[in-house]
Amino acid sequence: MSKHFFGDTTVLLGRSLRHITRSPDTIITTAIMPIAMMLMFVYVFGGAIRTGSDSSYVNYMLPGILLITVASGIAYTAYRLFMDMKGGIFERFQSMPTARSSVLWAHVLTSLVANLISLVVVTLVALLMGFRSGAGVSAWLAVAGILILFTLALTWIAVIPGLSAKTMEGASAFSYPLIFLPFLSSAFVPTATMPGPVRFFAENQPVTSIVNAIRALFTGTPVGTDIWIALAWCVGILVVAYAFAMRTYRRKIS
């Protein structure tokens, strides 16, 4: 059964990736908004923002920009799922001897690949803007691991509206709060500068611990407990989102 599942997922993943390669504007569009934000914050607002660090502002804000890149990218996952649902693709695959969950996993893995490409593009632009990191190979691998977990967690969240939305706009609109969440975190300014209630929320939401962990890995400073809190958030969101997504999927195909 597992061999059947992996084989079907591989075939369907190839189908989804071919759609991506035929319309690379998806990846380009996903990367444009974070890059525009990065340009604006660094060259327009950066001189007025005090982070308490001697490094350049692009170094400080890049972790938050990377999370925004993922949050904007998963909207396309929900959109593609919605279009497959409305186009009868799921019903067609159900009539074939394919593993049921392989359809969802193909979409999820396609999202992971597309988002990783967007993250590389954004990082390259940040390098051109002056981003520098003293991180070693192990630190870069740790950053990649956190971003992969974060992408998988948000992608499984995207599966839920992709399966259950009534309109195309509704399928992708869920990502707007996720894109906004880094602005209420330590992504762009230290939480110590925020008013009391906002600071409390910022310091206790998942994005802050993820941003702090990635920033510490980039700069080579002690990560402390942030990395474990970040991993706990990512894994917790992933497990809960996966459970709800699979429940929604079973209800749709039953």
NORNOR-V560481 format. One line per field, one symbol per residue. phi: phi as a letter, one per 30 degrees, with the letter a starting at -180 (. if undefined). A space follows every 50 residues. Layout:
phi->???
//
This chain:
phi->.dddddddddddddddddddddbdddddddddddddddddddcccedccc cibdddddddceedddddedddddeddddddddddddidddddddcdcde dddddddddddddddddddddddddddddjdbbcdddddddddddddddd dddddddddddddcdcbddddcdddeddddeddcbddcbddddcdedddd dddbcddddddddddddddicedidedddddddddddddddddddddddd ddcd
//
